[in-house]
Amino acid sequence: PQPAATPPSPQPSVEIAGSSGQPSRAITGTGLLPLARILDIARRRVPGDVVEVDLDDDDGRPEYELEILTAEGRSIEIKIDARTGTILEVEED
């Protein structure tokens, strides 16, 4: 008999929504970096668990706003340009 397969560990879910609960038409479509790349950029800058992700339109520029909970229990908000991956702002909530 073959050994039982190890069940995959649960992955945290991330939901992306605009202020209305749905992505804005102005920021949907091509040209945006994949969420996996944005998460990688954010975690390299602020290690921790991503607890919230929003995709917003800031004066015509799409940007991701992420909330990260650090191992020390601090809540850090990081804003990243959705097209270039440039970190725009990092602040503690």
Z-matrix of the N, CA and C atoms (Angstrom, degrees):
N
C 1 1.463
C 2 1.524 1 111.04
N 3 1.322 2 114.95 1 146.32
C 4 1.462 3 120.30 2 178.72
C 5 1.526 4 109.31 3 -85.64
N 6 1.351 5 116.89 4 147.48
C 7 1.465 6 119.01 5 177.31
C 8 1.522 7 110.89 6 -65.50
N 9 1.319 8 114.90 7 150.08
C 10 1.468 9 120.15 8 179.51
C 11 1.522 10 109.76 9 -65.40
N 12 1.299 11 115.76 10 140.67
C 13 1.467 12 120.71 11 178.81
C 14 1.517 13 109.57 12 -71.75
N 15 1.318 14 115.47 13 142.38
C 16 1.456 15 120.65 14 176.80
C 17 1.521 16 108.44 15 -76.85
N 18 1.324 17 117.74 16 128.04
C 19 1.470 18 118.70 17 179.49
C 20 1.526 19 110.32 18 -66.12
N 21 1.333 20 117.01 19 145.50
C 22 1.461 21 119.18 20 179.44
C 23 1.524 22 110.48 21 -65.43
N 24 1.338 23 115.52 22 145.51
C 25 1.458 24 118.90 23 178.39
C 26 1.523 25 108.43 24 -71.94
N 27 1.324 26 117.37 25 144.60
C 28 1.473 27 119.15 26 -178.81
C 29 1.520 28 110.71 27 -66.75
N 30 1.310 29 116.42 28 139.68
C 31 1.458 30 122.53 29 178.05
C 32 1.526 31 107.96 30 -100.95
N 33 1.337 32 116.33 31 139.85
C 34 1.465 33 117.54 32 177.11
C 35 1.514 34 109.84 33 -64.51
N 36 1.301 35 116.08 34 143.86
C 37 1.452 36 118.94 35 178.76
C 38 1.518 37 109.48 36 -92.15
N 39 1.308 38 115.81 37 145.50
C 40 1.455 39 122.17 38 179.12
C 41 1.517 40 106.89 39 -127.01
N 42 1.305 41 116.18 40 129.01
C 43 1.461 42 121.30 41 178.82
C 44 1.513 43 108.59 42 -114.15
N 45 1.311 44 116.07 43 135.17
C 46 1.458 45 121.23 44 178.92
C 47 1.520 46 108.06 45 -110.48
N 48 1.315 47 115.72 46 126.71
C 49 1.455 48 119.10 47 179.35
C 50 1.516 49 109.73 48 -148.63
N 51 1.302 50 115.58 49 149.21
C 52 1.456 51 120.98 50 172.53
C 53 1.518 52 108.63 51 -81.57
N 54 1.296 53 117.72 52 -173.35
C 55 1.461 54 121.23 53 -177.30
C 56 1.523 55 112.19 54 -63.75
N 57 1.332 56 117.51 55 -24.01
C 58 1.462 57 120.55 56 179.24
C 59 1.522 58 112.18 57 -89.00
N 60 1.342 59 116.73 58 -0.59
C 61 1.448 60 119.73 59 -176.30
C 62 1.514 61 112.27 60 95.10
N 63 1.325 62 117.34 61 -9.07
C 64 1.461 63 123.08 62 178.18
C 65 1.523 64 108.15 63 -128.12
N 66 1.342 65 117.81 64 148.02
C 67 1.463 66 118.85 65 176.95
C 68 1.527 67 110.88 66 -58.68
N 69 1.304 68 116.33 67 141.42
C 70 1.458 69 121.70 68 178.45
C 71 1.524 70 110.23 69 -67.99
N 72 1.314 71 118.03 70 144.12
C 73 1.463 72 121.22 71 177.57
C 74 1.522 73 111.10 72 -60.65
N 75 1.314 74 116.07 73 -33.35
C 76 1.462 75 119.94 74 -177.34
C 77 1.529 76 111.91 75 -67.88
N 78 1.320 77 117.66 76 -19.94
C 79 1.460 78 118.89 77 -175.64
C 80 1.519 79 113.02 78 -115.78
N 81 1.315 80 118.15 79 4.81
C 82 1.452 81 119.51 80 175.39
C 83 1.520 82 108.66 81 -91.27
N 84 1.303 83 115.78 82 160.29
C 85 1.457 84 119.39 83 177.01
C 86 1.505 85 112.32 84 112.79
N 87 1.328 86 115.45 85 -156.57
C 88 1.450 87 120.83 86 -173.47
C 89 1.519 88 111.76 87 -83.25
N 90 1.315 89 114.19 88 166.24
C 91 1.457 90 119.59 89 175.08
C 92 1.511 91 115.04 90 93.28
N 93 1.325 92 118.52 91 -8.65
C 94 1.456 93 120.32 92 179.96
C 95 1.526 94 109.62 93 -92.38
N 96 1.325 95 115.78 94 142.39
C 97 1.454 96 119.77 95 176.61
C 98 1.527 97 109.67 96 -68.46
N 99 1.329 98 117.02 97 148.58
C 100 1.471 99 119.52 98 177.67
C 101 1.527 100 110.45 99 -64.07
N 102 1.318 101 115.62 100 148.43
C 103 1.461 102 120.74 101 -179.38
C 104 1.525 103 111.07 102 -56.54
N 105 1.326 104 118.30 103 -38.14
C 106 1.470 105 121.00 104 -179.86
C 107 1.531 106 110.76 105 -57.74
N 108 1.330 107 117.01 106 -39.61
C 109 1.471 108 120.82 107 178.78
C 110 1.525 109 110.59 108 -68.58
N 111 1.319 110 117.52 109 -41.37
C 112 1.463 111 121.67 110 179.07
C 113 1.534 112 109.92 111 -62.53
N 114 1.335 113 117.12 112 -43.84
C 115 1.465 114 120.83 113 178.94
C 116 1.521 115 110.85 114 -61.76
N 117 1.336 116 117.34 115 -39.75
C 118 1.456 117 121.55 116 178.58
C 119 1.528 118 110.86 117 -63.09
N 120 1.325 119 116.79 118 -45.31
C 121 1.471 120 121.71 119 178.44
C 122 1.527 121 109.80 120 -59.76
N 123 1.321 122 116.90 121 -46.98
C 124 1.468 123 121.44 122 -177.69
C 125 1.526 124 111.64 123 -63.50
N 126 1.340 125 116.97 124 -44.77
C 127 1.466 126 120.44 125 -177.45
C 128 1.522 127 112.44 126 -69.72
N 129 1.323 128 116.96 127 -27.65
C 130 1.467 129 119.03 128 175.88
C 131 1.522 130 110.57 129 -68.81
N 132 1.322 131 116.39 130 -35.15
C 133 1.472 132 121.10 131 -179.47
C 134 1.517 133 111.33 132 -80.75
N 135 1.343 134 116.97 133 -42.19
C 136 1.467 135 122.35 134 -177.80
C 137 1.528 136 108.07 135 -132.12
N 138 1.330 137 117.45 136 95.74
C 139 1.472 138 119.32 137 178.57
C 140 1.528 139 110.75 138 -63.05
N 141 1.324 140 116.24 139 138.58
C 142 1.458 141 121.20 140 178.66
C 143 1.509 142 111.07 141 153.61
N 144 1.315 143 114.94 142 -167.52
C 145 1.461 144 122.06 143 -179.28
C 146 1.521 145 110.05 144 -98.66
N 147 1.328 146 116.43 145 125.43
C 148 1.461 147 121.24 146 176.04
C 149 1.522 148 107.19 147 -75.59
N 150 1.331 149 116.91 148 119.76
C 151 1.461 150 120.86 149 -176.80
C 152 1.526 151 112.68 150 -107.76
N 153 1.341 152 116.81 151 -14.80
C 154 1.474 153 119.06 152 178.95
C 155 1.524 154 109.04 153 -156.62
N 156 1.331 155 115.44 154 141.66
C 157 1.472 156 121.70 155 176.22
C 158 1.516 157 108.08 156 -136.11
N 159 1.325 158 116.10 157 129.04
C 160 1.464 159 121.60 158 174.67
C 161 1.522 160 107.93 159 -125.85
N 162 1.322 161 116.64 160 142.52
C 163 1.460 162 122.50 161 173.07
C 164 1.513 163 106.62 162 -109.91
N 165 1.325 164 116.12 163 114.45
C 166 1.460 165 121.63 164 -175.41
C 167 1.517 166 110.80 165 -122.35
N 168 1.320 167 115.47 166 164.62
C 169 1.454 168 122.88 167 175.59
C 170 1.519 169 107.04 168 -109.03
N 171 1.334 170 116.71 169 113.89
C 172 1.459 171 121.26 170 179.44
C 173 1.523 172 108.62 171 -107.87
N 174 1.326 173 116.78 172 96.36
C 175 1.467 174 122.83 173 -178.85
C 176 1.528 175 112.34 174 53.16
N 177 1.345 176 115.63 175 46.24
C 178 1.451 177 120.86 176 177.17
C 179 1.517 178 114.65 177 86.96
N 180 1.323 179 116.97 178 -4.55
C 181 1.468 180 120.88 179 178.83
C 182 1.531 181 108.35 180 -106.82
N 183 1.327 182 117.87 181 117.87
C 184 1.466 183 119.10 182 178.11
C 185 1.522 184 110.24 183 -72.18
N 186 1.331 185 115.35 184 134.14
C 187 1.452 186 119.18 185 178.43
C 188 1.516 187 110.74 186 -142.26
N 189 1.319 188 114.30 187 145.47
C 190 1.460 189 121.10 188 174.19
C 191 1.515 190 108.09 189 -91.26
N 192 1.322 191 115.78 190 136.51
C 193 1.455 192 121.95 191 171.53
C 194 1.514 193 106.60 192 -115.15
N 195 1.326 194 116.61 193 120.31
C 196 1.454 195 121.58 194 -177.79
C 197 1.516 196 109.69 195 -118.61
N 198 1.307 197 116.14 196 142.87
C 199 1.458 198 121.85 197 172.20
C 200 1.525 199 106.74 198 -109.88
N 201 1.332 200 115.30 199 126.41
C 202 1.456 201 121.44 200 -178.39
C 203 1.518 202 108.79 201 -119.85
N 204 1.320 203 116.08 202 132.83
C 205 1.460 204 122.20 203 175.95
C 206 1.520 205 107.29 204 -100.05
N 207 1.332 206 116.83 205 117.86
C 208 1.461 207 121.14 206 -177.50
C 209 1.527 208 110.33 207 -80.82
N 210 1.337 209 115.65 208 167.40
C 211 1.460 210 121.31 209 178.27
C 212 1.522 211 111.16 210 -61.82
N 213 1.324 212 117.18 211 -25.36
C 214 1.471 213 121.96 212 178.42
C 215 1.526 214 112.70 213 -82.73
N 216 1.341 215 116.59 214 -2.43
C 217 1.466 216 120.61 215 178.91
C 218 1.521 217 113.75 216 88.47
N 219 1.335 218 118.07 217 9.49
C 220 1.459 219 121.07 218 178.10
C 221 1.522 220 109.68 219 -83.37
N 222 1.320 221 117.00 220 144.82
C 223 1.459 222 122.77 221 176.67
C 224 1.524 223 107.88 222 -103.39
N 225 1.345 224 115.74 223 117.43
C 226 1.463 225 121.79 224 -177.17
C 227 1.525 226 108.76 225 -115.82
N 228 1.332 227 116.62 226 131.72
C 229 1.462 228 121.29 227 175.05
C 230 1.519 229 108.15 228 -103.07
N 231 1.317 230 115.93 229 131.89
C 232 1.458 231 121.46 230 179.79
C 233 1.528 232 108.07 231 -128.37
N 234 1.336 233 115.87 232 134.23
C 235 1.459 234 122.00 233 178.09
C 236 1.521 235 108.30 234 -111.14
N 237 1.341 236 115.59 235 131.68
C 238 1.460 237 121.81 236 -176.18
C 239 1.526 238 109.34 237 -131.20
N 240 1.333 239 116.64 238 131.71
C 241 1.454 240 121.29 239 175.95
C 242 1.528 241 108.56 240 -60.81
N 243 1.326 242 117.35 241 124.65
C 244 1.466 243 122.53 242 -173.60
C 245 1.522 244 113.01 243 -72.40
N 246 1.318 245 117.83 244 -17.32
C 247 1.470 246 120.29 245 -179.82
C 248 1.528 247 112.50 246 -97.33
N 249 1.337 248 117.06 247 -36.08
C 250 1.466 249 120.22 248 -173.65
C 251 1.523 250 113.39 249 -106.06
N 252 1.338 251 117.38 250 -21.74
C 253 1.460 252 120.63 251 -175.91
C 254 1.516 253 113.29 252 82.48
N 255 1.323 254 117.33 253 7.41
C 256 1.454 255 121.81 254 179.33
C 257 1.533 256 110.20 255 -71.56
N 258 1.320 257 115.86 256 131.47
C 259 1.470 258 120.21 257 176.17
C 260 1.523 259 107.49 258 -75.60
N 261 1.321 260 115.80 259 122.49
C 262 1.455 261 121.54 260 -176.07
C 263 1.515 262 112.97 261 -95.82
N 264 1.331 263 116.11 262 -32.80
C 265 1.466 264 119.74 263 -175.56
C 266 1.526 265 109.14 264 -162.67
N 267 1.325 266 115.75 265 144.02
C 268 1.446 267 122.74 266 173.08
C 269 1.515 268 106.97 267 -135.22
N 270 1.334 269 116.38 268 124.12
C 271 1.469 270 118.76 269 179.16
C 272 1.518 271 109.87 270 -146.30
N 273 1.327 272 114.81 271 150.99
C 274 1.451 273 120.45 272 177.17
C 275 1.517 274 109.30 273 -88.26
N 276 1.334 275 115.50 274 131.75
C 277 1.477 276 120.21 275 178.20
C 278 1.502 277 110.56 276 -80.60
